[in-house]
Amino acid sequence: MNIHDMSFIDAKAYRDRLSEEVSRTGGVVSAFPRTGPMGLVSDEIRASAEYNRAKSEFNVAFANLRNFNAYFTKKFKLQLRNERRTFPVKAE
């Protein structure tokens, strides 16, 4: 299905799938040990093929979510506003 033909419900479900993919791929990248002096991934690990593959998958997933959110918030502006008004977030 083309994203431009999606209903609001379908678009929200697609956004959730993209978010899950970002979380999954981000978890893989975060699993690499952070042994650098400032808690960063060391240069040796960053040079490995495994890390580069995981980082690339995360970057693609994040870009897909970012691009979809830009479209989603413009196309469904009224529906999102009405949804937020119907289900307000309460401060704790």
C-alpha positions in Angstrom: 0.0 0.0 0.0 1.2 3.5 -0.9 1.6 5.7 2.2 -0.3 8.5 0.4 -3.4 6.2 0.2 -3.4 5.3 3.9 -6.2 6.1 6.3 -5.3 7.7 9.6 -5.6 4.3 11.4 -3.4 2.6 8.9 -0.8 5.4 9.0 -0.7 5.2 12.8 -0.1 1.5 12.7 2.6 2.0 10.1 4.2 4.7 12.3 4.2 2.2 15.2 5.9 -0.4 13.1 8.6 2.1 12.0 9.1 3.1 15.7 9.5 -0.5 16.7 12.1 -1.0 14.0 14.0 2.1 15.3 13.8 0.7 18.8 15.0 -2.8 17.7 17.9 -1.5 15.6 18.8 1.1 18.3 19.0 -1.7 20.8 21.4 -3.6 18.7 23.7 -0.5 18.4 23.4 0.2 22.1 24.4 -3.4 23.0 28.0 -2.7 21.8 30.3 -2.1 24.8 31.0 1.6 25.6 34.6 1.5 26.8 35.9 4.8 25.6 37.0 7.5 28.1 33.7 9.3 27.8 31.5 6.3 27.7 31.5 6.1 23.9 32.0 3.1 21.6 35.7 2.6 21.1 37.3 3.2 17.7 38.2 -0.5 17.3 34.5 -1.4 17.7 33.3 1.4 15.4 35.7 0.1 12.7 34.2 -3.4 12.8 31.9 -4.6 10.1 29.3 -5.8 12.6 29.0 -2.4 14.2 28.9 -0.6 10.9 26.1 -2.9 9.6 24.1 -2.4 12.8 24.6 1.4 12.7 23.7 1.6 9.1 20.4 -0.4 9.7 19.6 2.0 12.6 20.3 5.1 10.4 18.0 3.7 7.7 15.2 2.9 10.1 15.5 6.3 11.8 15.5 8.1 8.5 12.4 6.2 7.4 10.6 7.1 10.6 11.7 10.8 10.4 10.5 11.0 6.7 7.2 9.3 7.5 6.5 11.5 10.5 7.1 14.6 8.4 4.4 13.4 6.0 2.1 12.0 8.7 2.0 15.2 10.8 1.1 17.3 7.7 -1.5 15.0 6.2 -3.3 14.1 9.4 -2.9 17.4 11.2 -6.6 17.7 12.1 -6.9 14.1 13.2 -3.9 14.3 15.4 -5.1 17.5 17.0 -8.5 16.0 17.7 -6.9 12.9 19.1 -4.8 14.9 21.5 -7.8 16.9 22.6 -9.8 13.7 23.2 -7.0 12.0 25.1 -5.0 14.7 26.9 -1.8 13.8 28.6 -2.0 14.4 32.3 1.1 15.8 34.1 2.3 13.8 37.1 
